[in-house]
Amino acid sequence: MPLTDLSQVKQIHLKREGIRANILTLGASIQSIHLDGYPHSVVLGSPNFADYLGSCRYFGAIVGRVANRIAHSRAMIGDKEYLLTPSSPSPHQLHGGPAGTDCKNWRIIAQSDDAVQLQVTLEDGEMGYPGRMQIQVEYQLLSQGLEMRIQATSNQLTLCNIAGHSYFNLDGQGSILDHQLKVVADHYLPVNDDLIPTGEVTPTHGSAYDFNHLRTIGRDDYLGLDTNFCLSLAPRVLQEVAVLKAPLTGLSLHLLTTEPGLQVYDARHVDLAASANINQHPLGAYAGLALEAQHWPDAVHHSHFPPILLAQGETYEQTTQYLFR
């Protein structure tokens, strides 16, 4: 069940030369990242913990046990079909369901000035999934940013696809439509009206979703971004996959990951009052850009997508870095 007693939520302050960050035990969420010389947080967040279960749902959180969407909240795992808990009013499940990892109050298992490790346990049957799953995330400040390392294990065959869900705005105000974006990906996944992948894997070259070179996000030749970019067919060594550059500050974010996919969401549905924003600016649609390193969405229904099965005795691992220059 989602957390109800917000007095249990702890705020963790991390710092090292040039950078500081606040992490919440609620959802293992990145609440803020401040760089020396800049007055604003480069990620969206709220000073009010309750917002993370409402208007700021998913902001900076670790989402799972399966990030993104599973069509019709059904999944074959082994030789059995499981009925998952839908994310009402949608018939599909999103980010692990209505009580996924973003709603949990994670345990602090280790902490230092510039790093913290948090852990959460998902019981067998939660949100319809088999297997008692233990997930651990470590946040480590680097000289130029932050590294996120995720591990997960289960005591029986289950699904696992975990993502960090921070929204970035490198100028600290207004819209990210004037930011420039680069994503190193030869293919992307078209989706239907419910944002479920059709199963096609479409070349980015020559399409409206070709971001292989820096280009302004706000354009008239496509409907916007809630799009999975296909980086590879399997997890791989850590490498740079995306760059986000701001026009006012000149700051750039360089995202490195081991994951085979990157979901990019332009926050078109965000509606955040100034009182709920740590940067104290009213933020509406397009307030930030979510860059979610993960496996491809709805992979359980598409055998040609990178698989998201996690067996007993195996360990899911992800490393993602957010570097600022």
C-alpha positions as CSV (number, residue, x, y, z in Angstrom):
1,M,0.0,0.0,0.0
2,P,1.1,3.6,-0.5
3,L,2.6,5.4,2.5
4,T,0.0,7.2,4.6
5,D,2.1,8.5,7.5
6,L,4.3,11.2,6.0
7,S,6.0,11.8,9.3
8,Q,8.0,8.7,8.5
9,V,9.6,10.4,5.4
10,K,13.2,11.4,5.8
11,Q,15.1,14.0,3.8
12,I,18.8,13.2,3.2
13,H,21.3,15.9,2.4
14,L,24.2,15.0,0.2
15,K,27.1,17.4,-0.6
16,R,30.5,17.6,-2.0
17,E,32.5,20.4,-3.7
18,G,30.5,22.0,-6.4
19,I,27.2,20.1,-5.9
20,R,24.6,19.2,-3.3
21,A,21.4,17.1,-3.5
22,N,18.4,16.3,-1.4
23,I,17.0,12.7,-1.5
24,L,13.7,11.6,0.1
25,T,13.1,8.2,1.5
26,L,9.6,8.5,-0.1
27,G,10.1,6.8,-3.5
28,A,13.8,7.1,-3.0
29,S,13.2,10.4,-4.8
30,I,15.7,13.0,-5.9
31,Q,14.1,16.1,-4.5
32,S,16.7,18.6,-5.7
33,I,20.1,19.0,-7.3
34,H,21.9,22.3,-6.8
35,L,25.1,23.3,-8.6
36,D,27.4,25.9,-7.1
37,G,26.9,29.3,-8.9
38,Y,23.3,28.6,-9.8
39,P,20.4,29.6,-7.5
40,H,17.9,26.9,-8.8
41,S,17.6,23.2,-8.6
42,V,18.1,21.5,-12.0
43,V,15.4,18.9,-11.3
44,L,11.8,19.6,-10.5
45,G,10.6,18.9,-6.9
46,S,8.4,20.0,-4.1
47,P,9.1,21.0,-0.5
48,N,5.8,19.3,0.5
49,F,6.1,15.5,0.9
50,A,2.4,15.0,0.3
51,D,2.8,16.4,-3.2
52,Y,4.8,13.3,-4.1
53,L,1.6,11.2,-3.8
54,G,-0.4,13.8,-5.8
55,S,0.6,16.6,-8.1
56,C,4.3,15.6,-8.0
57,R,3.7,11.9,-8.5
58,Y,6.8,10.2,-9.9
59,F,9.0,13.4,-9.6
60,G,12.5,12.1,-9.1
61,A,11.3,8.7,-7.9
62,I,12.5,5.2,-8.5
63,V,9.6,3.6,-10.4
64,G,8.9,-0.1,-10.6
65,R,8.9,-3.0,-10.2
66,V,8.1,-2.4,-13.9
67,A,8.5,1.1,-15.2
68,N,6.4,2.4,-18.1
69,R,3.3,0.6,-19.4
70,I,2.0,-2.9,-19.5
71,A,-0.9,-3.3,-21.9
72,H,-4.2,-4.3,-20.4
73,S,-2.5,-5.1,-17.1
74,R,-1.8,-8.7,-18.2
75,A,1.5,-10.5,-18.4
76,M,2.7,-14.0,-19.1
77,I,5.4,-14.9,-16.6
78,G,6.7,-18.4,-17.2
79,D,3.7,-20.5,-18.2
80,K,1.1,-18.5,-16.2
81,E,-0.8,-15.4,-17.0
82,Y,-0.9,-12.8,-14.2
83,L,-3.6,-10.1,-13.9
84,L,-1.8,-7.0,-12.7
85,T,-3.3,-4.0,-10.8
86,P,-4.3,-1.4,-13.4
87,S,-3.4,2.3,-13.0
88,S,-7.1,3.5,-12.9
89,P,-8.8,5.0,-14.8
90,S,-6.6,3.4,-17.4
91,P,-7.0,-0.3,-18.1
92,H,-3.2,-0.5,-18.4
93,Q,-0.6,-0.6,-15.7
94,L,1.9,2.3,-15.4
95,H,5.1,2.4,-13.4
96,G,4.4,-0.7,-11.3
97,G,0.7,0.2,-10.5
98,P,-1.1,2.5,-8.2
99,A,1.2,1.4,-5.3
100,G,4.5,1.0,-7.0
101,T,8.0,1.8,-5.6
102,D,7.4,5.5,-5.9
103,C,4.7,5.3,-3.1
104,K,6.9,3.4,-0.7
105,N,9.0,4.8,2.1
106,W,12.4,3.2,1.5
107,R,14.8,2.2,4.2
108,I,18.2,3.9,4.6
109,I,20.8,1.2,4.9
110,A,24.0,3.2,4.5
111,Q,24.8,6.9,4.4
112,S,27.8,9.3,4.2
113,D,28.3,13.0,3.3
114,D,28.1,12.4,-0.4
115,A,26.3,9.1,-0.8
116,V,23.2,7.1,0.4
117,Q,21.9,3.6,-0.1
118,L,18.2,2.9,0.2
119,Q,16.2,-0.4,0.0
120,V,12.6,-1.4,-0.4
121,T,10.9,-4.8,-0.4
122,L,7.9,-5.7,-2.6
123,E,6.0,-8.7,-1.4
124,D,4.9,-11.6,-3.5
125,G,1.5,-10.7,-5.1
126,E,1.9,-6.9,-4.7
127,M,0.3,-5.2,-7.7
128,G,-0.3,-8.6,-9.1
129,Y,3.3,-9.7,-9.6
130,P,4.8,-12.9,-8.4
131,G,8.0,-13.0,-6.2
132,R,9.2,-11.2,-3.2
133,M,11.5,-8.5,-4.7
134,Q,14.2,-6.6,-2.9
135,I,15.4,-3.4,-4.6
136,Q,18.4,-1.3,-3.6
137,V,19.4,2.1,-5.0
138,E,22.6,4.0,-4.3
139,Y,23.0,7.7,-5.0
140,Q,26.6,8.9,-5.2
141,L,27.6,12.5,-5.8
142,L,30.3,13.0,-8.4
143,S,32.5,16.0,-9.1
144,Q,30.2,16.9,-12.0
145,G,26.9,15.3,-11.1
146,L,25.2,12.2,-9.6
147,E,25.5,8.5,-10.2
148,M,22.5,6.2,-9.6
149,R,23.1,2.4,-9.1
150,I,20.2,0.1,-8.9
151,Q,20.1,-3.6,-8.0
152,A,17.1,-6.0,-7.6
153,T,16.6,-9.7,-6.8
154,S,13.5,-11.9,-6.5
155,N,12.8,-15.2,-4.9
156,Q,10.9,-16.4,-7.9
157,L,10.5,-15.6,-11.6
158,T,9.0,-12.2,-12.1
159,L,9.3,-9.0,-14.2
160,C,11.7,-6.2,-13.5
161,N,12.3,-2.9,-15.3
162,I,13.3,-0.1,-12.9
163,A,13.8,3.6,-13.8
164,G,14.7,6.9,-12.3
165,H,12.0,9.5,-13.1
166,S,13.6,12.9,-12.6
167,Y,12.3,15.9,-14.6
168,F,15.1,18.3,-15.7
169,N,14.9,22.0,-16.3
170,L,18.4,23.4,-16.5
171,D,17.2,27.0,-16.4
172,G,15.1,26.5,-13.4
173,Q,11.9,28.2,-14.7
174,G,9.6,28.4,-17.7
175,S,9.4,25.6,-20.3
176,I,11.9,23.1,-21.6
177,L,10.6,23.5,-25.1
178,D,13.5,25.9,-25.8
179,H,16.1,23.4,-24.5
180,Q,18.0,21.4,-27.0
181,L,18.1,17.6,-26.9
182,K,20.3,14.9,-28.4
183,V,19.5,11.2,-28.1
184,V,21.9,8.7,-29.7
185,A,19.4,6.2,-31.0
186,D,18.8,4.7,-34.4
187,H,15.3,3.6,-33.6
188,Y,12.2,4.5,-31.6
189,L,8.9,2.9,-30.7
190,P,5.7,4.2,-32.2
191,V,2.7,3.9,-29.9
192,N,-1.1,3.8,-30.2
193,D,-3.5,6.3,-28.6
194,D,-3.0,4.8,-25.2
195,L,0.8,5.2,-25.5
196,I,1.2,1.4,-25.8
197,P,3.9,0.3,-28.3
198,T,2.5,-1.0,-31.6
199,G,5.4,-3.5,-31.8
200,E,7.1,-1.6,-34.7
201,V,10.7,-0.6,-34.2
202,T,11.1,2.5,-36.5
203,P,14.3,4.2,-37.7
204,T,14.8,7.7,-36.3
205,H,16.7,8.8,-39.3
206,G,14.5,11.0,-41.5
207,S,11.7,11.0,-38.9
208,A,10.4,13.7,-36.6
209,Y,12.1,11.8,-33.8
210,D,15.6,12.0,-35.1
211,F,17.5,13.6,-32.2
212,N,20.9,12.2,-33.1
213,H,22.1,15.8,-33.2
214,L,21.2,18.6,-30.8
215,R,17.8,20.1,-31.8
216,T,15.2,22.3,-30.1
217,I,12.5,20.3,-28.3
218,G,9.7,22.6,-29.2
219,R,8.9,22.0,-32.9
220,D,5.9,21.9,-35.2
221,D,6.7,18.7,-37.0
222,Y,5.7,16.2,-34.3
223,L,3.2,15.8,-31.5
224,G,5.7,16.0,-28.6
225,L,7.7,13.5,-26.6
226,D,6.4,10.5,-24.6
227,T,8.7,8.3,-26.5
228,N,11.0,5.3,-26.0
229,F,14.3,5.6,-27.9
230,C,15.9,2.2,-28.6
231,L,19.5,2.5,-27.5
232,S,20.4,-1.2,-27.8
233,L,19.0,-4.7,-27.7
234,A,20.5,-5.5,-24.3
235,P,22.1,-3.8,-21.3
236,R,25.7,-2.7,-22.1
237,V,28.7,-0.9,-20.7
238,L,28.1,2.6,-19.3
239,Q,28.0,5.2,-22.1
240,E,26.6,8.6,-23.0
241,V,23.2,8.4,-24.7
242,A,21.7,11.8,-24.3
243,V,22.5,15.5,-23.9
244,L,20.2,18.3,-22.8
245,K,21.3,21.9,-23.2
246,A,19.7,25.0,-21.8
247,P,19.5,28.4,-23.6
248,L,19.7,30.8,-20.7
249,T,22.2,29.3,-18.3
250,G,24.2,27.4,-20.9
251,L,24.2,24.4,-18.7
252,S,24.2,21.0,-20.3
253,L,23.2,17.6,-18.8
254,H,25.0,14.5,-20.2
255,L,23.2,11.3,-19.4
256,L,25.1,8.0,-19.3
257,T,23.5,4.6,-18.8
258,T,23.8,0.9,-19.1
259,E,20.1,0.5,-20.0
260,P,18.9,-0.4,-23.5
261,G,16.1,2.2,-23.7
262,L,15.5,5.9,-22.8
263,Q,11.9,7.1,-22.3
264,V,11.7,10.9,-22.9
265,Y,8.6,12.7,-21.7
266,D,8.0,16.4,-22.1
267,A,5.8,16.8,-19.1
268,R,2.9,18.0,-21.1
269,H,0.4,17.1,-18.3
270,V,2.3,18.7,-15.4
271,D,0.4,21.4,-13.5
272,L,2.5,22.5,-10.6
273,A,1.7,25.6,-8.5
274,A,4.6,27.8,-7.3
275,S,3.9,26.8,-3.7
276,A,4.6,23.2,-4.7
277,N,7.8,23.9,-6.5
278,I,11.2,24.2,-4.8
279,N,12.3,26.8,-7.4
280,Q,9.3,29.0,-6.6
281,H,8.1,29.5,-10.1
282,P,4.6,28.4,-11.3
283,L,5.3,25.4,-13.6
284,G,2.7,24.1,-16.0
285,A,2.9,21.9,-19.1
286,Y,6.4,21.3,-20.3
287,A,8.0,22.4,-17.0
288,G,10.7,19.7,-17.2
289,L,11.9,16.9,-19.3
290,A,11.9,13.4,-17.9
291,L,14.8,11.2,-19.1
292,E,14.0,7.7,-17.9
293,A,16.7,5.1,-18.6
294,Q,15.0,1.7,-18.7
295,H,14.1,-1.3,-20.8
296,W,11.6,-0.9,-23.5
297,P,7.9,-0.5,-22.5
298,D,5.4,-3.4,-22.7
299,A,8.3,-5.7,-23.4
300,V,6.4,-8.7,-21.9
301,H,4.1,-8.6,-25.0
302,H,6.8,-8.2,-27.6
303,S,9.4,-11.1,-28.0
304,H,11.7,-8.9,-30.1
305,F,12.1,-6.3,-27.3
306,P,14.9,-6.7,-24.7
307,P,13.4,-9.1,-22.1
308,I,12.4,-8.0,-18.6
309,L,12.2,-11.4,-16.9
310,L,14.1,-11.7,-13.7
311,A,14.7,-15.3,-12.4
312,Q,15.5,-16.4,-8.8
313,G,19.2,-16.2,-8.4
314,E,19.7,-13.5,-10.9
315,T,20.4,-9.8,-10.1
316,Y,19.0,-6.9,-12.1
317,E,21.6,-4.1,-12.3
318,Q,21.5,-0.6,-13.7
319,T,24.0,2.3,-13.6
320,T,23.0,5.8,-14.7
321,Q,24.9,9.0,-14.4
322,Y,23.7,12.6,-14.7
323,L,26.7,14.9,-15.4
324,F,26.4,18.7,-15.6
325,R,28.7,20.9,-17.5
